[in-house]
Amino acid sequence: MKISFAAAPAADARVIARPVNQNSLLSSLDPAIAEGAKVTRFTGKTAQLFEGFVSEGGKFVRTFLLGVGETGDSARAGNLEKAGAALTARLLTSGETMITVDCTGSGLTPADVASLALGVRLRAWRHDGYRTTMKDDQKPSLTEAVFVGATEGSEAAWQVEAAVAEGVEFTRELVTEPGNVIYPESFVARCQKRYEGTGLMVSVLDDSEMLALGMGALMGVAQGSPRPARMLVIEWNGGGDAKKTAFVGKGVTFDTGGISLKPGAGMEDMKWDMGGAGAVAGAMLAMALRGAKANVVAVCGLVENMPDGLAQRPGDVVKTMSGQTVEVINTDAEGRLVLCDALTWVQKNHTPARILDLATLTGAIIATLGNEYAGIFSNDDGLADSILASGSKVGERLWRLPMGPAYDKMIDSPIADMKNMGSKYAGSITAAQFLLRFVEKGTPWAHLDIAGMVWADKPGATWEKGATGYGVRLLDRFVRDTLEG
């Protein structure tokens, strides 16, 4: 979706949308549109649409009133995005190719316009590359939105959000691709190609290097697959001498469960078990494209978990890069084995000021929070509060769950330093307790379990059914609020 700005609508504009604040006066509108809106109880509520036709210059112009909610609402940015997305959803496959959004007299600030445009663009993203039999009326036709009459500074504000949109779209692309297309090596290649010219520095550890470093946990997950593991390291240095913040992403590009095989029904969804790595990769792209004044290093542990004859077994003991040993109780609790070695590596090589890891780690978090919130666990209240606040601003919500020694005892092993899972209870918490054992004392750390958020079975506010791109906007906003200040 192309977003552009102009001083006035083009003479041949066929479709015009006018943003309307909730309960604002409609007297300035064409009388027929104003009366139609009144009759249909249009009040300007968020994402409310009224459609009609206006006669202008001897032709009829298809006209929408677009409700953008109340001014001064703490959720204003999110409401504007929902409104823009509603407009796109209505017209995406309508046969129209362009929509003009007339902001004249709307009172929208530059930030408001940018939020509205972000919603328009994000809702337009689809992945139709493998669909070869779609009828014409099923194919997206809307390719451009032109904003006119916007307040000075709106286009500059949009350029920042456009970078975020590209990051979200890249994450959606990675998460949507099937496991035979995105696997550890191709994930790396896709990132390397996309990052060309952005200023991001990319390095890669192959399986032999990781074995030499003692990453027995990560490599234990990978040993059942013919696809070699990779660790992707992405660096952005825009913050002068400031210490780096680390983002760590779980990148299990397909998860069968290994020897602890998952049920067949729904296993196709496990292509998105690399959603944490996907979010990290997209966030790094967004920050680079907008020139973030921050220093960030991202680490993606990339593996495929398969039930080959060489796969690790329940009961095996693996030695992690930290030197600690793990008894593998269930090979389907593999994400924490990937993350623990990635956490150790980034601390040994970068000594970060703080660490955020993102992972589609447990089904238990979906049982707890559904698809409304991601879970957050942390050893630092200040860091947790900052992440929660950033998530609230962009509509990527999180809920903090407890940690503590009582839960820690649940993963003690009789023959190794720890087990990779506890009992059937508190599964998300014990997974976080496991990861905490690999965080050096004094390092602020937060674990985000995003298993319920990276994929949607039905369309949402700003996404079509499928990959949501969750995590990109959260991380980018955290960087703006905490690192750039």
C-alpha positions in Angstrom: 0.0 0.0 0.0 1.4 3.4 -1.1 0.7 6.3 1.2 1.2 9.8 -0.3 0.3 13.4 0.6 -1.2 16.2 -1.6 -2.6 19.7 -1.1 -6.0 18.9 -2.5 -8.0 15.9 -4.0 -7.2 15.1 -7.6 -9.8 16.2 -10.1 -10.5 12.5 -11.0 -10.7 11.3 -7.4 -13.4 8.6 -7.3 -13.5 7.8 -3.6 -13.0 10.3 -0.7 -13.1 9.6 3.0 -13.5 12.3 5.6 -12.4 11.6 9.2 -15.0 12.6 11.7 -14.4 13.0 15.5 -17.0 11.4 17.7 -20.1 13.6 18.3 -18.7 16.4 16.1 -21.1 18.6 14.0 -21.8 17.3 10.5 -23.3 20.6 9.3 -20.3 21.4 7.1 -20.9 18.3 5.0 -22.9 17.9 1.9 -26.6 18.0 3.1 -27.4 14.5 1.6 -24.4 13.0 3.4 -25.1 14.8 6.6 -28.7 13.6 6.6 -27.8 10.1 5.7 -25.3 9.9 8.5 -27.9 11.2 10.9 -30.5 8.7 9.8 -28.1 5.8 10.1 -26.9 6.9 13.6 -23.4 7.7 12.5 -21.8 9.5 15.4 -18.1 9.2 14.6 -17.3 6.3 16.9 -14.0 4.6 16.3 -14.0 2.7 12.9 -17.6 3.6 12.2 -18.3 4.0 8.5 -21.0 5.8 6.5 -21.0 5.6 2.7 -22.9 7.7 0.2 -22.5 9.6 -3.1 -21.9 13.3 -3.7 -22.4 15.1 -6.9 -19.3 17.2 -7.7 -18.5 18.9 -11.0 -20.9 16.8 -13.0 -19.8 13.5 -11.6 -20.7 11.4 -8.6 -18.0 10.9 -5.9 -18.2 7.9 -3.6 -17.9 9.4 -0.1 -17.2 7.9 3.2 -17.5 9.4 6.7 -14.9 7.7 8.9 -15.3 7.7 12.6 -12.1 8.3 14.5 -13.4 8.4 18.0 -13.0 11.0 20.7 -10.2 13.6 20.9 -8.1 13.4 24.1 -8.7 9.7 24.5 -5.7 7.9 26.0 -6.1 5.3 23.3 -6.3 7.9 20.5 -3.4 6.5 18.4 -4.8 3.0 18.5 -8.3 4.2 17.7 -7.1 6.1 14.7 -5.2 3.0 13.5 -8.4 0.9 13.8 -10.3 3.6 11.9 -7.8 3.5 9.0 -7.8 -0.2 9.0 -11.6 -0.3 8.8 -11.5 1.9 5.7 -8.9 -0.4 4.0 -10.9 -3.5 4.9 -14.0 -2.0 3.3 -12.3 -1.1 0.0 -9.4 -3.6 -0.3 -11.1 -5.9 -2.8 -13.8 -3.4 -4.0 -12.3 -2.8 -7.4 -11.2 0.7 -6.3 -7.5 1.4 -6.7 -7.1 4.6 -4.7 -8.7 6.3 -1.8 -8.4 10.0 -0.9 -8.5 10.8 2.8 -9.5 14.4 3.2 -8.3 15.7 6.6 -9.3 19.3 5.9 -10.9 20.8 9.1 -10.7 17.5 10.9 -8.4 18.8 13.7 -6.1 15.8 13.3 -2.5 16.5 14.5 0.5 15.2 12.5 0.7 12.3 14.9 -3.0 11.6 14.4 -2.6 11.5 10.6 0.4 9.2 10.9 -1.6 6.8 13.1 -4.5 6.9 10.7 -2.2 6.2 7.8 -0.5 3.3 9.7 -3.8 1.6 10.1 -4.6 2.1 6.4 -1.4 0.5 5.4 -1.1 -2.4 7.9 -4.6 -3.7 7.1 -3.7 -3.9 3.4 -1.0 -6.4 3.9 -1.7 -9.9 2.5 0.3 -12.9 1.5 -1.2 -14.2 -1.7 1.9 -15.5 -3.4 0.9 -19.1 -3.4 -2.8 -18.5 -4.3 -3.1 -19.1 -8.1 -6.9 -19.6 -8.5 -8.4 -16.5 -6.9 -11.2 -14.8 -8.8 -10.7 -11.1 -9.7 -13.2 -10.0 -7.1 -11.1 -11.8 -4.4 -7.9 -10.0 -5.3 -6.8 -6.8 -3.6 -7.3 -3.8 -5.8 -6.7 -0.9 -3.5 -3.0 0.1 -3.8 -2.8 3.8 -2.8 -4.1 6.2 -0.2 -3.6 9.9 -0.7 -3.9 12.2 2.4 -5.0 15.8 1.6 -5.5 18.8 3.8 -3.3 17.3 6.5 -1.7 19.6 9.1 1.9 20.6 8.4 4.3 18.0 9.6 2.0 15.1 8.9 4.1 13.7 6.1 7.3 13.8 8.3 5.4 12.1 11.1 4.3 9.4 8.6 7.8 8.7 7.5 8.7 7.5 11.0 5.6 5.3 11.1 6.3 4.0 7.6 9.5 2.5 8.9 7.5 0.7 11.6 5.1 -0.5 8.9 7.9 -2.0 6.9 9.2 -3.8 10.0 5.7 -5.2 10.8 5.2 -6.3 7.2 8.6 -8.0 7.2 7.8 -9.9 10.4 4.4 -11.0 8.9 6.2 -12.2 5.8 8.7 -14.3 7.8 6.0 -15.8 10.1 3.6 -16.5 7.2 6.0 -18.4 5.0 5.7 -22.2 5.3 8.4 -24.4 6.9 9.7 -25.6 3.6 10.5 -22.0 2.6 11.6 -20.5 5.9 14.1 -22.6 7.8 17.3 -21.5 9.6 19.5 -20.9 6.5 16.7 -19.2 4.5 15.6 -17.1 7.5 19.2 -15.7 7.6 19.3 -15.2 3.8 15.9 -13.4 3.8 17.1 -11.0 6.5 20.5 -10.4 4.9 18.8 -9.4 1.6 16.2 -7.2 3.3 18.8 -5.4 5.4 21.0 -4.4 2.5 21.6 -0.7 2.6 20.0 -0.1 6.0 23.1 0.2 8.1 22.4 -3.0 10.1 25.4 -5.2 10.7 24.7 -8.9 10.3 26.8 -11.9 11.4 26.0 -15.6 11.5 27.2 -18.5 13.6 26.9 -21.9 11.9 26.3 -25.2 13.6 30.0 -26.1 13.9 30.8 -22.8 15.5 28.0 -23.2 18.0 29.1 -26.7 18.8 32.6 -25.4 19.4 31.2 -22.8 21.8 29.4 -25.5 23.8 25.8 -24.7 22.8 24.6 -28.2 23.6 21.1 -27.1 24.4 20.4 -25.3 21.2 22.2 -27.9 19.1 20.4 -30.7 20.9 17.1 -29.3 19.5 18.5 -29.1 16.0 20.2 -32.5 15.8 17.0 -34.3 14.6 16.8 -32.1 11.5 18.8 -32.3 8.3 18.5 -28.5 8.2 21.5 -27.0 10.1 21.0 -24.6 12.9 22.0 -20.9 12.7 22.4 -18.0 15.1 21.7 -14.7 13.5 23.2 -11.6 15.1 21.9 -8.2 14.1 23.5 -5.0 15.4 22.3 -1.4 15.2 24.7 1.3 16.5 22.9 4.6 16.5 23.3 5.6 20.2 26.9 6.7 20.5 28.7 5.3 23.5 25.6 3.9 25.3 25.6 0.2 26.3 23.7 -2.1 24.1 20.2 -3.4 24.8 19.8 -7.0 23.7 16.7 -8.5 22.0 16.7 -12.3 21.8 14.2 -14.2 19.7 13.2 -17.8 19.6 13.4 -19.0 16.0 12.1 -22.6 15.8 11.2 -22.4 12.1 9.1 -25.6 12.4 8.2 -27.5 15.6 7.0 -31.0 15.4 7.7 -31.5 19.1 10.6 -33.8 18.2 10.4 -37.3 19.8 7.7 -35.9 22.1 5.6 -35.5 18.9 2.7 -33.1 18.8 -0.7 -34.2 17.8 -1.2 -34.1 14.0 -4.3 -31.8 14.1 -3.1 -28.2 14.0 0.6 -29.0 13.6 0.7 -26.9 10.4 0.5 -23.9 12.7 3.9 -24.6 14.0 5.5 -22.7 11.1 5.0 -19.7 13.3 7.0 -21.0 16.2 9.7 -18.6 15.1 7.4 -15.6 15.8 9.8 -14.3 18.5 12.7 -14.2 16.1 10.5 -12.8 13.4 9.4 -9.9 15.7 13.0 -9.2 16.6 14.1 -9.2 12.9 11.2 -6.8 12.0 11.9 -4.5 14.9 15.5 -4.1 13.9 14.5 -3.2 10.4 12.1 -0.6 11.7 14.7 1.0 13.9 17.3 1.1 11.1 14.9 2.6 8.6 13.9 5.4 11.0 17.5 5.9 12.2 16.9 5.1 15.9 19.3 6.8 18.3 20.0 3.7 20.2 22.4 0.8 20.4 20.7 -2.6 20.0 22.0 -6.1 19.4 19.5 -8.8 18.4 20.1 -12.5 18.5 17.9 -15.1 16.9 18.5 -18.7 17.7 17.3 -20.6 14.6 16.5 -24.3 14.6 14.1 -26.9 13.2 12.7 -29.4 15.7 12.2 -32.8 14.0 11.8 -36.4 15.1 14.6 -38.0 13.2 16.5 -41.1 14.4 19.2 -38.8 15.6 16.9 -36.5 17.6 17.4 -36.0 21.3 15.3 -38.2 23.5 13.3 -37.5 26.7 15.7 -38.3 29.5 18.8 -37.0 27.6 21.1 -34.6 29.5 22.6 -31.7 27.5 25.3 -29.2 28.6 24.6 -25.6 27.9 27.0 -22.9 26.9 26.8 -21.5 30.4 28.2 -24.9 31.7 24.9 -25.8 33.4 23.3 -29.1 32.5 19.7 -29.8 31.6 17.7 -33.0 31.8 15.4 -33.0 28.8 12.0 -34.2 30.1 10.1 -33.3 27.0 11.6 -32.5 23.6 8.6 -30.3 22.9 9.8 -27.9 25.5 12.5 -26.9 23.1 12.2 -23.1 22.9 13.8 -22.6 26.3 16.8 -24.8 25.2 17.3 -22.5 22.2 17.0 -19.3 24.2 19.2 -20.3 27.1 22.3 -20.6 24.8 21.4 -17.4 23.0 21.1 -15.6 26.3 24.5 -16.8 27.4 26.1 -15.9 24.1 24.8 -12.3 24.0 25.9 -11.7 27.6 29.4 -13.1 27.1 29.9 -11.1 23.9 28.1 -7.9 24.5 27.4 -7.4 28.2 24.1 -5.7 27.5 22.5 -3.1 29.8 19.2 -5.0 29.6 17.8 -8.0 27.8 14.3 -8.6 26.3 13.6 -12.0 24.9 10.5 -12.8 22.8 9.2 -16.3 22.3 6.2 -18.4 21.3 7.2 -20.4 24.3 4.2 -22.1 25.9 0.7 -23.2 25.2 0.1 -22.5 28.9 0.2 -18.8 28.3 -2.7 -19.1 25.8 -4.6 -21.1 28.4 -4.0 -18.3 30.8 -4.4 -15.1 28.7 -6.0 -16.2 25.5 -5.3 -14.1 22.5 -5.7 -10.8 24.3 -2.4 -10.4 26.1 1.1 -11.6 25.9 2.7 -12.7 29.2 5.7 -10.8 30.7 8.1 -12.1 33.3 10.9 -10.0 34.7 13.6 -9.8 37.4 13.3 -5.9 37.3 10.2 -3.9 38.1 11.4 -0.8 36.3 12.1 -2.7 33.1 8.7 -4.5 33.3 6.9 -1.3 33.9 8.5 0.3 30.9 7.6 -2.5 28.6 4.1 -2.6 29.8 3.7 1.1 29.2 5.2 0.9 25.7 2.9 -2.0 24.8 -0.2 -0.1 26.0 0.7 2.9 23.8 0.8 0.8 20.6 -2.0 -1.7 21.5 0.3 -4.7 21.9 -0.8 -5.5 25.4 1.0 -7.6 28.0 0.1 -8.9 31.5 2.8 -9.5 34.1 2.9 -12.9 35.8 4.7 -13.9 39.0 8.0 -15.5 39.5 9.8 -16.8 42.6 11.7 -19.6 44.4 8.7 -21.8 44.9 8.3 -22.1 41.2 12.0 -22.5 40.7 12.0 -25.7 42.7 9.6 -27.3 40.2 12.3 -27.6 37.6 15.1 -29.1 39.8 16.4 -32.3 38.4 17.7 -35.4 40.4 20.5 -36.0 37.9 21.3 -32.6 36.3 21.2 -28.9 37.3 17.6 -28.5 36.1 14.8 -30.1 34.0 13.5 -28.4 30.9 10.0 -28.4 32.2 8.1 -28.9 35.5 4.8 -30.4 36.2 1.5 -29.7 34.3 1.0 -26.7 36.5 2.3 -23.1 36.0 3.9 -24.0 32.7 4.6 -20.5 31.6 6.1 -19.5 34.9 8.4 -22.5 35.2 9.6 -21.8 31.6 10.5 -18.2 32.7 12.2 -19.6 35.8 14.3 -21.8 33.6 15.4 -18.8 31.5 16.2 -16.8 34.5 18.9 -19.3 35.5 20.8 -18.1 32.4 20.6 -14.4 33.2 23.7 -13.0 35.0 23.0 -11.5 38.4 22.4 -7.8 38.2 21.3 -7.8 34.5 17.7 -6.5 34.0 15.8 -9.0 32.0 12.3 -9.5 30.7 10.8 -12.6 29.0 7.8 -12.0 26.7 5.8 -15.2 26.0 3.9 -14.2 22.9 2.5 -17.6 21.9 -1.1 -16.3 21.8 -0.4 -13.1 19.8 1.7 -13.8 16.7 -1.1 -15.6 14.7 -4.8 -14.9 14.4 -7.5 -17.3 13.2 -9.7 -14.4 12.2 -9.1 -10.8 11.0 -8.2 -8.3 13.7 -8.1 -4.5 14.1 -5.2 -4.0 11.7 -4.5 -7.4 10.3 -6.0 -10.0 8.0 -6.3 -13.6 9.3 -2.8 -15.0 9.9 0.4 -13.3 11.0 -0.2 -10.2 13.1 3.4 -8.9 13.3 3.1 -8.7 17.1 6.2 -7.5 18.9 7.6 -5.1 16.3 5.7 -2.0 17.4 6.2 -2.9 21.0 10.0 -3.2 20.7 10.2 0.0 18.6 8.1 2.0 21.1 10.2 0.6 24.0 13.3 1.9 22.2 11.8 5.3 21.6 10.6 5.7 25.2 13.4 4.1 27.1 16.6 4.3 25.0 15.9 7.5 22.9 13.9 9.2 25.6 
